[in-house]
């Protein structure tokens, strides 16, 4: 079975959002029940003037009902999330 990597950029509501709490919320929000759907890593990215975004690297099955939409929807409901953008989706080797 093929696997995909989705890189999803999360912009916080404002610069007062605790990024560690936001990271934990994103980990908890990921849809459950599929062992092939998980967060590989979360990286902080400087935007400007001290504002940071999070890049969430999600590993998912090659065939996943709804594509990235269920993940985007789950992330957008997390407290402190201002915007959710899928940057790239690519097939992983192997």
N, C-alpha and C positions, 0 to 999 in steps of 0.2 A: 504494500500500500504506500502510495506517495505521501509526502508530508510537505506542508507549506510553512514559510516564514512570513508573518505579517508584521510590519513595523508600523506601530500606531502612535502618533504624536498626541500627547495630552497637554492642553494649555489650562493652567489653573484659572479660577475665577478672577483672582487678583494676586498681588504679591504678598499678601498676608497668609496665604494658604500654607500650612505645614506640609512640606513635600513628603516627609516620612509617613505621616498619617494618610496622605493621598496614595502613596505606594501600597500601603497595607490595604486600603479600601479597594484599590484596583485588583490586588491579588484575591481578595475575598469575593469580588463581584464577578470574576470569570465564571461563565456557565459551568456547572458541575455535571458529572456523570459520564465524561469521556476522558479516559486516561491519556489520549493522544492530543488533548487540548490543554496547553499549559503555558505559563509565562516563563520564558528562558531567562530574561534579564530585563531590568529597568535602568535606563541611563538618564542622568540629568543633563540638559543642554541649555547653555546660556542663550538667552534671546537678546535682551538689551536692558541696560539700566538696572541690573540686578534681578530682572525677571527671568525665571527658568521654566522650561518645559520639560516634560518627561517623554522619553521614547521607550515604548513598551514593545519588546520583542516577543511575539506570541507564536508558538509552534502549534500548528493545527493539522488535522487530517486533510489529505488532498481532496476528499469529497466530504464536505461539511455543509449540512442543510442551511441555506441562508448565507453562505459565504462568511464574510467578516461582519455582516450586519448584526447578528446576535451579540457578538463581542463588543461592537461599537455601542449598541444600545445599553448593554450592561455597564460599560465604562461611563457612559454619559449620565447614568443615574447616581454615580458616586458623589458624595458631598465634596464640594470644592472643585469639581471639574467644570471648566468653562467651555471647552471646545475639544472635540475628538476628530482627528483627521488620519485616514489611512495614507501613509506615505508610499509604501511599496508592499506588494505581495509577490513572492517568488517561490518556485519549487526548490526543495532541498535535495541535494544529491544523495543517492543511496537508495 
